[in-house]
Amino acid sequence: MAELRWAESAVKDLDNVCTYIAEDSEEYARMFARRIMEAIETAAVFPHSGRIVPELKDEKVREKVLSNYRIIYRINNDAVEVVRIIHNARNFKDITQ
């Protein structure tokens, strides 16, 4: 299993999404966070299981899609770093600039 790291941007993303969901349902926010964590743990065990981010076409930058969210992570040797968690409706180029 690769070491799992979180970029500050990904931590903020997850917090923002869960806060937004919790406005309607704290239970759904907890469920969403749990599903995100499960997807990320799978990526740590099988780093190449996610698809290559189409906008970047970089073998080391991959994503898992969960519901309407993209979990973007980078593979660095023996580590997987979660970089962003973004809604599908957001323009990826706006986020990376």
Biopython code that builds the backbone (N, CA, C, O; Angstrom):
import numpy as np
from Bio.PDB.StructureBuilder import StructureBuilder

atoms = [
    (1, "MET", "N", (0.846, -1.185, 0.000)),
    (1, "MET", "CA", (0.000, 0.000, 0.000)),
    (1, "MET", "C", (0.890, 1.246, 0.000)),
    (1, "MET", "O", (1.848, 1.344, 0.767)),
    (2, "ALA", "N", (0.556, 2.179, -0.864)),
    (2, "ALA", "CA", (1.306, 3.429, -0.937)),
    (2, "ALA", "C", (0.944, 4.323, 0.242)),
    (2, "ALA", "O", (-0.163, 4.261, 0.777)),
    (3, "GLU", "N", (1.903, 5.154, 0.631)),
    (3, "GLU", "CA", (1.621, 6.147, 1.665)),
    (3, "GLU", "C", (0.579, 7.117, 1.125)),
    (3, "GLU", "O", (0.639, 7.515, -0.038)),
    (4, "LEU", "N", (-0.357, 7.488, 1.951)),
    (4, "LEU", "CA", (-1.434, 8.386, 1.539)),
    (4, "LEU", "C", (-1.187, 9.775, 2.110)),
    (4, "LEU", "O", (-1.019, 9.941, 3.318)),
    (5, "ARG", "N", (-1.168, 10.764, 1.232)),
    (5, "ARG", "CA", (-0.953, 12.153, 1.642)),
    (5, "ARG", "C", (-2.108, 13.009, 1.121)),
    (5, "ARG", "O", (-2.748, 12.683, 0.121)),
    (6, "TRP", "N", (-2.352, 14.096, 1.820)),
    (6, "TRP", "CA", (-3.401, 15.036, 1.428)),
    (6, "TRP", "C", (-2.802, 16.418, 1.212)),
    (6, "TRP", "O", (-2.134, 16.952, 2.097)),
    (7, "ALA", "N", (-3.034, 16.991, 0.052)),
    (7, "ALA", "CA", (-2.675, 18.389, -0.169)),
    (7, "ALA", "C", (-3.668, 19.251, 0.605)),
    (7, "ALA", "O", (-4.817, 18.858, 0.806)),
    (8, "GLU", "N", (-3.225, 20.411, 1.032)),
    (8, "GLU", "CA", (-4.103, 21.321, 1.768)),
    (8, "GLU", "C", (-5.358, 21.658, 0.956)),
    (8, "GLU", "O", (-6.448, 21.796, 1.513)),
    (9, "SER", "N", (-5.196, 21.788, -0.348)),
    (9, "SER", "CA", (-6.338, 22.105, -1.219)),
    (9, "SER", "C", (-7.400, 21.012, -1.165)),
    (9, "SER", "O", (-8.593, 21.315, -1.171)),
    (10, "ALA", "N", (-6.987, 19.746, -1.113)),
    (10, "ALA", "CA", (-7.940, 18.638, -1.047)),
    (10, "ALA", "C", (-8.661, 18.599, 0.294)),
    (10, "ALA", "O", (-9.855, 18.304, 0.355)),
    (11, "VAL", "N", (-7.942, 18.892, 1.354)),
    (11, "VAL", "CA", (-8.563, 18.933, 2.690)),
    (11, "VAL", "C", (-9.636, 20.019, 2.709)),
    (11, "VAL", "O", (-10.741, 19.797, 3.204)),
    (12, "LYS", "N", (-9.309, 21.185, 2.174)),
    (12, "LYS", "CA", (-10.286, 22.284, 2.115)),
    (12, "LYS", "C", (-11.476, 21.910, 1.246)),
    (12, "LYS", "O", (-12.622, 22.197, 1.594)),
    (13, "ASP", "N", (-11.202, 21.266, 0.110)),
    (13, "ASP", "CA", (-12.291, 20.849, -0.781)),
    (13, "ASP", "C", (-13.265, 19.925, -0.053)),
    (13, "ASP", "O", (-14.477, 20.135, -0.092)),
    (14, "LEU", "N", (-12.728, 18.904, 0.609)),
    (14, "LEU", "CA", (-13.587, 17.945, 1.310)),
    (14, "LEU", "C", (-14.377, 18.635, 2.416)),
    (14, "LEU", "O", (-15.567, 18.372, 2.589)),
    (15, "ASP", "N", (-13.728, 19.503, 3.152)),
    (15, "ASP", "CA", (-14.412, 20.233, 4.214)),
    (15, "ASP", "C", (-15.536, 21.097, 3.644)),
    (15, "ASP", "O", (-16.639, 21.118, 4.190)),
    (16, "ASN", "N", (-15.264, 21.799, 2.561)),
    (16, "ASN", "CA", (-16.285, 22.662, 1.941)),
    (16, "ASN", "C", (-17.474, 21.858, 1.430)),
    (16, "ASN", "O", (-18.624, 22.250, 1.632)),
    (17, "VAL", "N", (-17.206, 20.751, 0.777)),
    (17, "VAL", "CA", (-18.292, 19.921, 0.247)),
    (17, "VAL", "C", (-19.128, 19.356, 1.389)),
    (17, "VAL", "O", (-20.357, 19.399, 1.336)),
    (18, "CYS", "N", (-18.483, 18.837, 2.403)),
    (18, "CYS", "CA", (-19.219, 18.252, 3.531)),
    (18, "CYS", "C", (-20.016, 19.314, 4.287)),
    (18, "CYS", "O", (-21.129, 19.047, 4.740)),
    (19, "THR", "N", (-19.460, 20.499, 4.422)),
    (19, "THR", "CA", (-20.192, 21.593, 5.066)),
    (19, "THR", "C", (-21.441, 21.941, 4.265)),
    (19, "THR", "O", (-22.513, 22.160, 4.830)),
    (20, "TYR", "N", (-21.293, 21.988, 2.954)),
    (20, "TYR", "CA", (-22.427, 22.292, 2.075)),
    (20, "TYR", "C", (-23.507, 21.211, 2.195)),
    (20, "TYR", "O", (-24.687, 21.529, 2.342)),
    (21, "ILE", "N", (-23.113, 19.954, 2.133)),
    (21, "ILE", "CA", (-24.077, 18.850, 2.231)),
    (21, "ILE", "C", (-24.743, 18.853, 3.605)),
    (21, "ILE", "O", (-25.938, 18.579, 3.711)),
    (22, "ALA", "N", (-23.991, 19.157, 4.650)),
    (22, "ALA", "CA", (-24.512, 19.138, 6.022)),
    (22, "ALA", "C", (-25.592, 20.189, 6.252)),
    (22, "ALA", "O", (-26.382, 20.068, 7.189)),
    (23, "GLU", "N", (-25.636, 21.210, 5.414)),
    (23, "GLU", "CA", (-26.702, 22.209, 5.540)),
    (23, "GLU", "C", (-28.074, 21.556, 5.390)),
    (23, "GLU", "O", (-29.050, 21.999, 5.995)),
    (24, "ASP", "N", (-28.139, 20.508, 4.583)),
    (24, "ASP", "CA", (-29.390, 19.768, 4.392)),
    (24, "ASP", "C", (-29.451, 18.498, 5.241)),
    (24, "ASP", "O", (-30.506, 18.121, 5.750)),
    (25, "SER", "N", (-28.288, 17.847, 5.382)),
    (25, "SER", "CA", (-28.287, 16.584, 6.117)),
    (25, "SER", "C", (-26.880, 16.250, 6.619)),
    (25, "SER", "O", (-25.972, 15.989, 5.830)),
    (26, "GLU", "N", (-26.719, 16.263, 7.922)),
    (26, "GLU", "CA", (-25.433, 15.891, 8.499)),
    (26, "GLU", "C", (-25.110, 14.421, 8.238)),
    (26, "GLU", "O", (-23.952, 14.048, 8.052)),
    (27, "GLU", "N", (-26.144, 13.605, 8.228)),
    (27, "GLU", "CA", (-25.939, 12.177, 7.964)),
    (27, "GLU", "C", (-25.404, 11.958, 6.545)),
    (27, "GLU", "O", (-24.470, 11.176, 6.360)),
    (28, "TYR", "N", (-25.970, 12.625, 5.549)),
    (28, "TYR", "CA", (-25.473, 12.494, 4.178)),
    (28, "TYR", "C", (-24.057, 13.039, 4.047)),
    (28, "TYR", "O", (-23.259, 12.506, 3.276)),
    (29, "ALA", "N", (-23.740, 14.079, 4.781)),
    (29, "ALA", "CA", (-22.376, 14.623, 4.764)),
    (29, "ALA", "C", (-21.389, 13.584, 5.300)),
    (29, "ALA", "O", (-20.311, 13.402, 4.732)),
    (30, "ARG", "N", (-21.749, 12.908, 6.381)),
    (30, "ARG", "CA", (-20.884, 11.855, 6.939)),
    (30, "ARG", "C", (-20.749, 10.691, 5.956)),
    (30, "ARG", "O", (-19.657, 10.152, 5.772)),
    (31, "MET", "N", (-21.855, 10.310, 5.330)),
    (31, "MET", "CA", (-21.824, 9.217, 4.353)),
    (31, "MET", "C", (-20.934, 9.577, 3.166)),
    (31, "MET", "O", (-20.157, 8.750, 2.688)),
    (32, "PHE", "N", (-21.053, 10.816, 2.695)),
    (32, "PHE", "CA", (-20.239, 11.270, 1.570)),
    (32, "PHE", "C", (-18.756, 11.222, 1.942)),
    (32, "PHE", "O", (-17.940, 10.712, 1.174)),
    (33, "ALA", "N", (-18.410, 11.743, 3.103)),
    (33, "ALA", "CA", (-17.016, 11.737, 3.548)),
    (33, "ALA", "C", (-16.482, 10.306, 3.646)),
    (33, "ALA", "O", (-15.343, 10.033, 3.265)),
    (34, "ARG", "N", (-17.298, 9.414, 4.151)),
    (34, "ARG", "CA", (-16.892, 8.007, 4.287)),
    (34, "ARG", "C", (-16.636, 7.394, 2.900)),
    (34, "ARG", "O", (-15.664, 6.661, 2.717)),
    (35, "ARG", "N", (-17.503, 7.693, 1.930)),
    (35, "ARG", "CA", (-17.336, 7.159, 0.573)),
    (35, "ARG", "C", (-16.082, 7.727, -0.094)),
    (35, "ARG", "O", (-15.376, 7.019, -0.812)),
    (36, "ILE", "N", (-15.818, 9.002, 0.149)),
    (36, "ILE", "CA", (-14.596, 9.614, -0.392)),
    (36, "ILE", "C", (-13.372, 8.903, 0.188)),
    (36, "ILE", "O", (-12.446, 8.555, -0.543)),
    (37, "MET", "N", (-13.375, 8.692, 1.494)),
    (37, "MET", "CA", (-12.240, 8.037, 2.147)),
    (37, "MET", "C", (-12.031, 6.616, 1.613)),
    (37, "MET", "O", (-10.893, 6.195, 1.407)),
    (38, "GLU", "N", (-13.104, 5.889, 1.393)),
    (38, "GLU", "CA", (-12.997, 4.537, 0.846)),
    (38, "GLU", "C", (-12.389, 4.556, -0.555)),
    (38, "GLU", "O", (-11.548, 3.719, -0.883)),
    (39, "ALA", "N", (-12.816, 5.510, -1.374)),
    (39, "ALA", "CA", (-12.272, 5.619, -2.731)),
    (39, "ALA", "C", (-10.782, 5.951, -2.688)),
    (39, "ALA", "O", (-10.001, 5.413, -3.473)),
    (40, "ILE", "N", (-10.395, 6.820, -1.791)),
    (40, "ILE", "CA", (-8.991, 7.212, -1.676)),
    (40, "ILE", "C", (-8.148, 6.055, -1.136)),
    (40, "ILE", "O", (-7.022, 5.843, -1.587)),
    (41, "GLU", "N", (-8.683, 5.318, -0.183)),
    (41, "GLU", "CA", (-7.947, 4.168, 0.343)),
    (41, "GLU", "C", (-7.730, 3.120, -0.747)),
    (41, "GLU", "O", (-6.682, 2.476, -0.788)),
    (42, "THR", "N", (-8.702, 2.948, -1.618)),
    (42, "THR", "CA", (-8.546, 2.035, -2.752)),
    (42, "THR", "C", (-7.437, 2.527, -3.670)),
    (42, "THR", "O", (-6.639, 1.732, -4.167)),
    (43, "ALA", "N", (-7.386, 3.835, -3.897)),
    (43, "ALA", "CA", (-6.337, 4.409, -4.743)),
    (43, "ALA", "C", (-4.953, 4.199, -4.125)),
    (43, "ALA", "O", (-3.975, 4.017, -4.850)),
    (44, "ALA", "N", (-4.867, 4.222, -2.808)),
    (44, "ALA", "CA", (-3.578, 3.999, -2.138)),
    (44, "ALA", "C", (-3.105, 2.557, -2.329)),
    (44, "ALA", "O", (-1.905, 2.296, -2.423)),
    (45, "VAL", "N", (-4.056, 1.627, -2.386)),
    (45, "VAL", "CA", (-3.707, 0.219, -2.585)),
    (45, "VAL", "C", (-3.451, -0.074, -4.065)),
    (45, "VAL", "O", (-2.530, -0.817, -4.405)),
    (46, "PHE", "N", (-4.270, 0.512, -4.943)),
    (46, "PHE", "CA", (-4.166, 0.311, -6.386)),
    (46, "PHE", "C", (-4.056, 1.671, -7.075)),
    (46, "PHE", "O", (-5.034, 2.149, -7.650)),
    (47, "PRO", "N", (-2.887, 2.294, -7.025)),
    (47, "PRO", "CA", (-2.750, 3.666, -7.522)),
    (47, "PRO", "C", (-3.147, 3.860, -8.987)),
    (47, "PRO", "O", (-3.635, 4.929, -9.354)),
    (48, "HIS", "N", (-2.948, 2.859, -9.813)),
    (48, "HIS", "CA", (-3.269, 3.008, -11.233)),
    (48, "HIS", "C", (-4.705, 2.621, -11.568)),
    (48, "HIS", "O", (-5.065, 2.518, -12.741)),
    (49, "SER", "N", (-5.529, 2.406, -10.535)),
    (49, "SER", "CA", (-6.921, 2.022, -10.770)),
    (49, "SER", "C", (-7.772, 3.194, -11.251)),
    (49, "SER", "O", (-8.792, 2.991, -11.910)),
    (50, "GLY", "N", (-7.364, 4.403, -10.930)),
    (50, "GLY", "CA", (-8.094, 5.580, -11.389)),
    (50, "GLY", "C", (-7.736, 5.888, -12.832)),
    (50, "GLY", "O", (-6.688, 5.476, -13.329)),
    (51, "ARG", "N", (-8.619, 6.618, -13.495)),
    (51, "ARG", "CA", (-8.317, 6.973, -14.886)),
    (51, "ARG", "C", (-7.395, 8.194, -14.925)),
    (51, "ARG", "O", (-7.368, 9.003, -13.998)),
    (52, "ILE", "N", (-6.658, 8.302, -16.000)),
    (52, "ILE", "CA", (-5.807, 9.471, -16.210)),
    (52, "ILE", "C", (-6.712, 10.681, -16.384)),
    (52, "ILE", "O", (-7.707, 10.611, -17.105)),
    (53, "VAL", "N", (-6.378, 11.791, -15.731)),
    (53, "VAL", "CA", (-7.181, 13.010, -15.848)),
    (53, "VAL", "C", (-7.111, 13.475, -17.301)),
    (53, "VAL", "O", (-6.035, 13.825, -17.786)),
    (54, "PRO", "N", (-8.260, 13.483, -18.006)),
    (54, "PRO", "CA", (-8.248, 13.781, -19.444)),
    (54, "PRO", "C", (-7.647, 15.138, -19.805)),
    (54, "PRO", "O", (-7.006, 15.279, -20.847)),
    (55, "GLU", "N", (-7.852, 16.126, -18.953)),
    (55, "GLU", "CA", (-7.344, 17.465, -19.257)),
    (55, "GLU", "C", (-5.823, 17.553, -19.191)),
    (55, "GLU", "O", (-5.224, 18.432, -19.811)),
    (56, "LEU", "N", (-5.199, 16.653, -18.449)),
    (56, "LEU", "CA", (-3.752, 16.727, -18.244)),
    (56, "LEU", "C", (-2.967, 15.687, -19.036)),
    (56, "LEU", "O", (-1.825, 15.926, -19.430)),
    (57, "LYS", "N", (-3.590, 14.527, -19.266)),
    (57, "LYS", "CA", (-2.938, 13.436, -20.002)),
    (57, "LYS", "C", (-1.565, 13.076, -19.406)),
    (57, "LYS", "O", (-0.605, 12.821, -20.134)),
    (58, "ASP", "N", (-1.499, 13.064, -18.094)),
    (58, "ASP", "CA", (-0.284, 12.720, -17.367)),
    (58, "ASP", "C", (-0.521, 11.398, -16.647)),
    (58, "ASP", "O", (-1.447, 11.278, -15.846)),
    (59, "GLU", "N", (0.310, 10.418, -16.932)),
    (59, "GLU", "CA", (0.182, 9.072, -16.365)),
    (59, "GLU", "C", (0.149, 9.075, -14.836)),
    (59, "GLU", "O", (-0.439, 8.180, -14.230)),
    (60, "LYS", "N", (0.772, 10.068, -14.212)),
    (60, "LYS", "CA", (0.869, 10.104, -12.756)),
    (60, "LYS", "C", (-0.261, 10.892, -12.087)),
    (60, "LYS", "O", (-0.372, 10.878, -10.861)),
    (61, "VAL", "N", (-1.078, 11.558, -12.848)),
    (61, "VAL", "CA", (-2.199, 12.317, -12.277)),
    (61, "VAL", "C", (-3.479, 11.604, -12.691)),
    (61, "VAL", "O", (-3.823, 11.538, -13.872)),
    (62, "ARG", "N", (-4.171, 11.078, -11.698)),
    (62, "ARG", "CA", (-5.342, 10.236, -11.965)),
    (62, "ARG", "C", (-6.529, 10.709, -11.152)),
    (62, "ARG", "O", (-6.416, 11.578, -10.288)),
    (63, "GLU", "N", (-7.668, 10.113, -11.452)),
    (63, "GLU", "CA", (-8.875, 10.498, -10.730)),
    (63, "GLU", "C", (-9.811, 9.319, -10.568)),
    (63, "GLU", "O", (-9.829, 8.383, -11.366)),
    (64, "LYS", "N", (-10.576, 9.405, -9.515)),
    (64, "LYS", "CA", (-11.702, 8.507, -9.281)),
    (64, "LYS", "C", (-12.927, 9.399, -9.282)),
    (64, "LYS", "O", (-12.893, 10.514, -8.763)),
    (65, "VAL", "N", (-14.000, 8.912, -9.860)),
    (65, "VAL", "CA", (-15.238, 9.680, -9.904)),
    (65, "VAL", "C", (-16.215, 9.045, -8.930)),
    (65, "VAL", "O", (-16.484, 7.845, -8.985)),
    (66, "LEU", "N", (-16.738, 9.871, -8.043)),
    (66, "LEU", "CA", (-17.702, 9.411, -7.043)),
    (66, "LEU", "C", (-18.904, 10.335, -7.126)),
    (66, "LEU", "O", (-18.825, 11.513, -6.778)),
    (67, "SER", "N", (-19.998, 9.792, -7.583)),
    (67, "SER", "CA", (-21.203, 10.580, -7.760)),
    (67, "SER", "C", (-20.878, 11.735, -8.709)),
    (67, "SER", "O", (-20.478, 11.490, -9.847)),
    (68, "ASN", "N", (-21.037, 12.966, -8.279)),
    (68, "ASN", "CA", (-20.745, 14.121, -9.128)),
    (68, "ASN", "C", (-19.402, 14.761, -8.811)),
    (68, "ASN", "O", (-19.164, 15.910, -9.182)),
    (69, "TYR", "N", (-18.528, 14.039, -8.136)),
    (69, "TYR", "CA", (-17.244, 14.606, -7.713)),
    (69, "TYR", "C", (-16.063, 13.835, -8.288)),
    (69, "TYR", "O", (-16.096, 12.614, -8.437)),
    (70, "ARG", "N", (-15.034, 14.583, -8.600)),
    (70, "ARG", "CA", (-13.786, 14.018, -9.099)),
    (70, "ARG", "C", (-12.754, 14.093, -7.969)),
    (70, "ARG", "O", (-12.484, 15.164, -7.426)),
    (71, "ILE", "N", (-12.189, 12.946, -7.632)),
    (71, "ILE", "CA", (-11.130, 12.880, -6.630)),
    (71, "ILE", "C", (-9.825, 12.768, -7.413)),
    (71, "ILE", "O", (-9.518, 11.719, -7.980)),
    (72, "ILE", "N", (-9.073, 13.844, -7.438)),
    (72, "ILE", "CA", (-7.865, 13.895, -8.247)),
    (72, "ILE", "C", (-6.659, 13.645, -7.352)),
    (72, "ILE", "O", (-6.505, 14.268, -6.301)),
    (73, "TYR", "N", (-5.804, 12.718, -7.790)),
    (73, "TYR", "CA", (-4.628, 12.372, -7.000)),
    (73, "TYR", "C", (-3.409, 12.199, -7.896)),
    (73, "TYR", "O", (-3.514, 11.940, -9.095)),
    (74, "ARG", "N", (-2.258, 12.351, -7.269)),
    (74, "ARG", "CA", (-0.980, 12.249, -7.970)),
    (74, "ARG", "C", (-0.205, 11.067, -7.392)),
    (74, "ARG", "O", (-0.145, 10.878, -6.177)),
    (75, "ILE", "N", (0.381, 10.283, -8.279)),
    (75, "ILE", "CA", (1.209, 9.149, -7.857)),
    (75, "ILE", "C", (2.660, 9.616, -7.831)),
    (75, "ILE", "O", (3.196, 10.048, -8.852)),
    (76, "ASN", "N", (3.299, 9.529, -6.655)),
    (76, "ASN", "CA", (4.704, 9.893, -6.468)),
    (76, "ASN", "C", (5.434, 8.712, -5.859)),
    (76, "ASN", "O", (5.343, 8.483, -4.653)),
    (77, "ASN", "N", (6.152, 7.966, -6.669)),
    (77, "ASN", "CA", (6.916, 6.810, -6.186)),
    (77, "ASN", "C", (6.048, 5.920, -5.300)),
    (77, "ASN", "O", (5.154, 5.246, -5.811)),
    (78, "ASP", "N", (6.285, 5.898, -3.986)),
    (78, "ASP", "CA", (5.533, 5.038, -3.075)),
    (78, "ASP", "C", (4.440, 5.795, -2.336)),
    (78, "ASP", "O", (4.006, 5.370, -1.265)),
    (79, "ALA", "N", (3.993, 6.913, -2.898)),
    (79, "ALA", "CA", (2.967, 7.717, -2.233)),
    (79, "ALA", "C", (1.865, 8.099, -3.219)),
    (79, "ALA", "O", (2.084, 8.218, -4.425)),
    (80, "VAL", "N", (0.685, 8.282, -2.661)),
    (80, "VAL", "CA", (-0.459, 8.808, -3.404)),
    (80, "VAL", "C", (-0.879, 10.075, -2.685)),
    (80, "VAL", "O", (-1.187, 10.052, -1.493)),
    (81, "GLU", "N", (-0.890, 11.185, -3.417)),
    (81, "GLU", "CA", (-1.281, 12.460, -2.822)),
    (81, "GLU", "C", (-2.610, 12.917, -3.408)),
    (81, "GLU", "O", (-2.735, 13.122, -4.616)),
    (82, "VAL", "N", (-3.591, 13.070, -2.543)),
    (82, "VAL", "CA", (-4.888, 13.591, -2.964)),
    (82, "VAL", "C", (-4.706, 15.086, -3.180)),
    (82, "VAL", "O", (-4.298, 15.808, -2.270)),
    (83, "VAL", "N", (-5.010, 15.545, -4.389)),
    (83, "VAL", "CA", (-4.737, 16.927, -4.760)),
    (83, "VAL", "C", (-5.991, 17.796, -4.690)),
    (83, "VAL", "O", (-5.956, 18.895, -4.135)),
    (84, "ARG", "N", (-7.093, 17.308, -5.250)),
    (84, "ARG", "CA", (-8.341, 18.090, -5.269)),
    (84, "ARG", "C", (-9.543, 17.148, -5.213)),
    (84, "ARG", "O", (-9.457, 15.982, -5.598)),
    (85, "ILE", "N", (-10.646, 17.672, -4.734)),
    (85, "ILE", "CA", (-11.946, 17.010, -4.799)),
    (85, "ILE", "C", (-12.891, 18.066, -5.346)),
    (85, "ILE", "O", (-13.237, 19.020, -4.649)),
    (86, "ILE", "N", (-13.307, 17.895, -6.590)),
    (86, "ILE", "CA", (-14.077, 18.944, -7.257)),
    (86, "ILE", "C", (-15.364, 18.397, -7.868)),
    (86, "ILE", "O", (-15.444, 17.223, -8.231)),
    (87, "HIS", "N", (-16.347, 19.248, -7.973)),
    (87, "HIS", "CA", (-17.620, 18.888, -8.596)),
    (87, "HIS", "C", (-17.415, 18.820, -10.103)),
    (87, "HIS", "O", (-16.663, 19.610, -10.674)),
    (88, "ASN", "N", (-18.089, 17.873, -10.738)),
    (88, "ASN", "CA", (-17.978, 17.700, -12.190)),
    (88, "ASN", "C", (-18.357, 18.951, -12.972)),
    (88, "ASN", "O", (-17.839, 19.171, -14.067)),
    (89, "ALA", "N", (-19.239, 19.763, -12.439)),
    (89, "ALA", "CA", (-19.714, 20.942, -13.156)),
    (89, "ALA", "C", (-18.675, 22.068, -13.202)),
    (89, "ALA", "O", (-18.779, 22.979, -14.023)),
    (90, "ARG", "N", (-17.684, 22.002, -12.327)),
    (90, "ARG", "CA", (-16.663, 23.060, -12.306)),
    (90, "ARG", "C", (-15.697, 22.903, -13.471)),
    (90, "ARG", "O", (-15.368, 21.787, -13.873)),
    (91, "ASN", "N", (-15.254, 24.012, -13.999)),
    (91, "ASN", "CA", (-14.289, 24.013, -15.095)),
    (91, "ASN", "C", (-12.914, 23.686, -14.530)),
    (91, "ASN", "O", (-12.388, 24.427, -13.700)),
    (92, "PHE", "N", (-12.342, 22.601, -14.970)),
    (92, "PHE", "CA", (-11.062, 22.120, -14.453)),
    (92, "PHE", "C", (-9.951, 23.148, -14.667)),
    (92, "PHE", "O", (-9.106, 23.333, -13.791)),
    (93, "LYS", "N", (-9.943, 23.809, -15.810)),
    (93, "LYS", "CA", (-8.893, 24.783, -16.103)),
    (93, "LYS", "C", (-8.933, 25.965, -15.141)),
    (93, "LYS", "O", (-7.885, 26.501, -14.782)),
    (94, "ASP", "N", (-10.110, 26.372, -14.723)),
    (94, "ASP", "CA", (-10.225, 27.465, -13.741)),
    (94, "ASP", "C", (-9.627, 27.087, -12.396)),
    (94, "ASP", "O", (-9.112, 27.942, -11.676)),
    (95, "ILE", "N", (-9.696, 25.833, -12.066)),
    (95, "ILE", "CA", (-9.212, 25.339, -10.786)),
    (95, "ILE", "C", (-7.696, 25.226, -10.759)),
    (95, "ILE", "O", (-7.076, 25.475, -9.726)),
    (96, "THR", "N", (-7.092, 24.855, -11.884)),
    (96, "THR", "CA", (-5.656, 24.616, -11.931)),
    (96, "THR", "C", (-4.840, 25.877, -12.156)),
    (96, "THR", "O", (-3.612, 25.821, -12.089)),
    (97, "GLN", "N", (-5.460, 26.988, -12.415)),
    (97, "GLN", "CA", (-4.703, 28.221, -12.673)),
    (97, "GLN", "C", (-4.535, 29.029, -11.425)),
    (97, "GLN", "O", (-3.923, 30.097, -11.459)),
]
sb = StructureBuilder()
sb.init_structure("model")
sb.init_model(0)
sb.init_chain("A")
sb.init_seg("    ")
for serial, (resi, resn, name, xyz) in enumerate(atoms, 1):
    if name == "N":
        sb.init_residue(resn, " ", resi, " ")
    sb.init_atom(name, np.array(xyz, "f"), 0.0, 1.0, " ", f" {name:<3s}", serial, name[0])
structure = sb.get_structure()
